[in-house]
Structures are given as C-alpha cells and as structure tokens.
Amino acid sequence: MAGNKRILMTVYNRLLKAIGPRNWWPAETAQEVIFGAILTQNTSWQNVEQALSALKKKRKLSFRAVRDMDRQELAEIIRPARFLNQKARALQEFADHFGKRYRFSIKKMKAREMEPLRDELLGLYRIGPETADSILLYALDKPVFVIDAYTRRIFSRHGMLSEERTYDDFQHLFMEALPPDVGLYNEYHALLVHVGNRFCKPKPQCDRCPLKGLRHT
Ligand code: SF4
C-alpha cells in the first residue's frame, strides 16, 4: 500500500507539474455539474456543452424546471447529447427525486453522509458508479475517487491493475492509498482525463506524454 501511494503520488505530482491545474468541473453551479454528469454518458463533452447551452438558452437548466417539463420537449432540447429519450428520463427522474427528498437544495443533499447518498444515487435510472461518483465529488464535495475508461487504461498500461478489473477494484486502489481529500481527488481525475484524451489513446503517444518512462508492465 505504501508502494501504491508512492506511485500514485508520483503520477499526480508529475501531471500537475507538466499540465497544471484543470479547474474542474467546467460548470457554473452544482446543479449544472449534475446535468453534465448525466448528459456526458457515452458522448463527447463537446456535445454535452451544446445540450447545456440549449437548456440555458431556454432557461431550463435547473432541476425544478426539468421536473415540470414535457419529456419530449426536454429530449428535443438535449438532442446534441445523444440517447435523448434515456437521458431526458434520467434527468427527470433525478429531478423528481431531488425535489421530493431535498426540495431542490444542494445544501440539503450535501448534508447527507456519503455512503447512503451514493447508494441512493445508484438506485436512480441510468446513474452508474462513474456518474454517481462524479456527482458526489464535483457537485457535492464528497471525497470519492472517480474512475473512468482513461484511468483504467493509463494504470493498466503502467502495470497497476489489469484493465478488466472492476470499477470497485480501481477505486479501491486509489482510495486505499490516498487520503480522503476532495481537492486531490478533484484534480487527479481531471488530470487523468487530460492525459487519456491527449496522449493515452488506443494507440498511446508516450513520446509526448508527461508519464513517459514511468514503470510499465
Ligand atoms: S501515453 Fe504512454 S506514457 Fe502516457 S500514460 Fe499512456 S502508456 Fe503511459
């Protein structure tokens, strides 16, 4: 575990020095983070931005507004984010729950403990571990490490865990070794997304990558 901590912190420090802080999540409010976390499933961030800006333009970027909307109308607005019917339903089911349980208050939601809150989110339509953890970390300031495909690829290529291991296995690797620090988890995940997006592609571009030379399998 001490070895894992050393490697994970070496990776973090190297990335932070080479890339700089990413200032995540790219959103103006906690509610906007949640919209983004739901809309970004299986699509590019560019598409999500278009959907968010369409919602903003129609003054519908709030869960109270979304709860009261006609689902077809909502689906049309978020069309750029793809899988519109499923995502419209996911947004409305989240909105319904958020309204009933927390009266649309992020503050009230934040006040709930992380574990039961995570279970609660995982019980909602189309909210899987990555989406739930993105909401917990970036909208609600809970210390949970978000795992995504880039994280799996980078750390499997560096011999930490095989890419086929479960979401929980990867999360355990980080959360066992690192302190429960919201700022650290926030920045670390954002830096890994940058590396995955720019360098650690299906065909890795190690020569340009800040992690070049780090232990490989
Ligand atoms: S691109 Fe190469 S050096 Fe960079 S994270 Fe991927 S495998 Fe490592």
Residues whose N, C-alpha, C, O or C-beta is under 5 A from the ligand:
A	BS01	SF4	I154 R157 F199 C200 P204 Q205 C206 C209 L211 K212
